[in-house]
């Protein structure tokens, strides 16, 4: 093997090792708007505004047909300008119109249930605010 062939072979090996390391680093990079999912994969975050984690108590109240107003205490999981996530004791139908009060933040407003999923013995609700929250 001549010196030129040896230099070419070493150059190819250096290139391949560099490419493998670069690919491994690229694949291990996780953009900030990707989050792990329950199934172990990654879910692309489609929200335009970030939600901020919160564990304050919230009070939901709503009225079903021909029944008195019902009230349910729950825990916030996250909140943004346009919606919130809450963990509750019972499932609520999608589209349910609620009044939301968050005493610790002194905020309240109207919301719709947009998502309801089981979380062990409780339920996670995704709420969409129907307008800006106001001070209570």
VENURLIN-V780012 format. One record per pair of residues at least 6 apart in sequence whose ideal C-beta (glycine too) atoms are under 6 Angstrom apart, sorted by the first residue. I is the first residue (numbers start at 1). J is the second residue. Records with the same first field share a line. If there is no record, write none. Layout:
I=J / J
//
This chain:
33=45
34=42
35=43 / 45
37=43
49=80 / 81
51=78 / 80
52=79
53=78
54=76 / 79
55=75
56=76 / 102 / 104
58=74 / 76 / 86 / 102
59=73 / 101
60=72 / 98 / 100
61=69 / 71 / 99
62=70 / 96 / 98
63=69
72=88
74=86 / 88
75=87
76=84 / 86
77=85 / 87
78=85
82=129
83=127 / 128 / 129
84=127
85=126
86=125
87=122 / 124
88=123 / 125
91=116 / 123
92=113
94=113
96=113
97=112
98=111
99=110
100=109 / 111
101=108
106=135 / 136
107=133
108=136
109=129 / 133 / 134
110=130
111=127 / 129
112=128
113=125
114=126 / 128
115=126
116=123 / 125
117=124
//
